[in-house]
Amino acid sequence: MARTPAGYKGPELSAKLVGSELHVSVQVNTGGYRLELRETGRGSDHTFVKVCLTAPGDGEFTSQAFEVELLRIPLIRETGPVHVHLQQVQRGVHYITEPEFVLAKILPR
């Protein structure tokens, strides 16, 4: 069972291992969002996955309906937990320093 680290304040993110894939999803309250993989790798004792959630830009027309953004990420079978990190950005905003990736879920293996 995935757990959310204490202090995480981002959107509700779900993550589960299905065979050799990691399924990551985020429910958003309007259309126009995009969830994409930025990086995967191996830490000293865990696998890390970094995903980015891009929000619609100011003034963009979007549908007013809940949607679920889903990623299916193939993973190499290794031991140790999977740490899912989320970055949130907004389309059309130019950042001097990009927002940090925040640890959103930890999945034991």
C-alpha positions in Angstrom: 0.0 0.0 0.0 1.4 3.4 -1.0 1.7 6.0 1.7 1.8 9.8 1.6 4.7 11.3 3.5 3.9 13.6 6.4 3.7 17.3 5.3 2.8 16.6 1.6 0.5 19.4 0.6 0.1 18.8 -3.2 -2.8 17.4 -5.2 -4.1 13.9 -4.4 -1.8 11.6 -6.2 -2.3 7.8 -6.6 0.5 5.4 -7.3 0.5 1.6 -7.6 2.6 -1.1 -9.0 0.9 -3.3 -11.7 3.3 -6.0 -12.8 6.4 -4.2 -14.0 4.7 -0.9 -14.5 4.1 2.0 -12.1 0.7 3.7 -12.5 0.6 7.3 -11.4 -2.6 9.3 -11.5 -3.7 12.7 -10.3 -7.3 13.9 -10.3 -7.7 17.5 -11.4 -10.7 19.8 -11.2 -10.7 21.0 -14.8 -9.4 20.1 -18.3 -6.1 21.3 -19.7 -3.7 19.6 -17.3 -0.9 17.4 -18.5 1.0 14.8 -16.4 4.4 13.7 -17.8 7.4 11.7 -16.8 10.6 13.7 -16.2 13.0 11.2 -14.8 13.5 7.7 -13.3 16.6 6.4 -11.5 18.0 4.5 -8.7 19.0 6.0 -5.3 21.1 4.2 -2.8 18.2 2.1 -1.5 15.2 3.0 -3.6 13.9 3.8 -7.1 12.8 7.3 -7.7 10.3 8.6 -10.3 9.9 12.3 -11.0 6.7 13.4 -12.7 5.5 16.9 -13.6 1.9 18.2 -13.5 1.4 21.2 -15.8 -1.6 23.3 -15.1 -3.5 25.3 -17.8 -2.2 28.9 -18.3 -4.1 32.0 -17.2 -6.9 32.8 -19.6 -6.9 29.3 -21.3 -10.4 27.9 -22.0 -10.8 24.5 -20.2 -13.6 22.1 -19.6 -15.2 22.3 -16.2 -15.2 18.7 -15.3 -13.1 16.4 -13.1 -10.5 14.5 -15.0 -7.8 12.0 -14.2 -4.4 12.3 -15.6 -2.6 8.9 -15.8 0.9 7.8 -16.5 2.1 4.2 -17.0 5.8 4.0 -16.4 7.7 0.7 -17.0 10.1 -0.1 -14.2 13.0 -2.5 -14.0 12.4 -5.1 -11.3 14.6 -4.1 -8.4 14.3 -4.2 -4.7 13.5 -1.4 -2.4 10.7 1.1 -2.3 9.6 3.4 -5.1 9.6 7.2 -4.3 7.3 9.3 -6.5 8.2 13.0 -6.6 5.8 15.6 -8.1 6.6 19.0 -9.6 3.8 21.5 -10.3 4.1 24.1 -13.0 1.8 26.4 -15.0 1.8 26.6 -18.7 2.9 30.0 -19.9 4.8 31.0 -16.7 8.5 31.5 -17.0 10.3 30.5 -13.8 13.7 31.9 -12.8 14.1 28.7 -10.8 11.8 25.8 -11.5 9.5 24.6 -8.7 11.1 21.7 -6.7 10.0 18.1 -7.0 8.2 17.1 -3.8 8.0 13.5 -2.4 4.4 12.6 -2.9 4.2 8.8 -2.4 6.3 5.9 -1.2 5.5 2.4 -2.4 7.1 -0.5 -0.6 8.3 -3.5 -2.7 
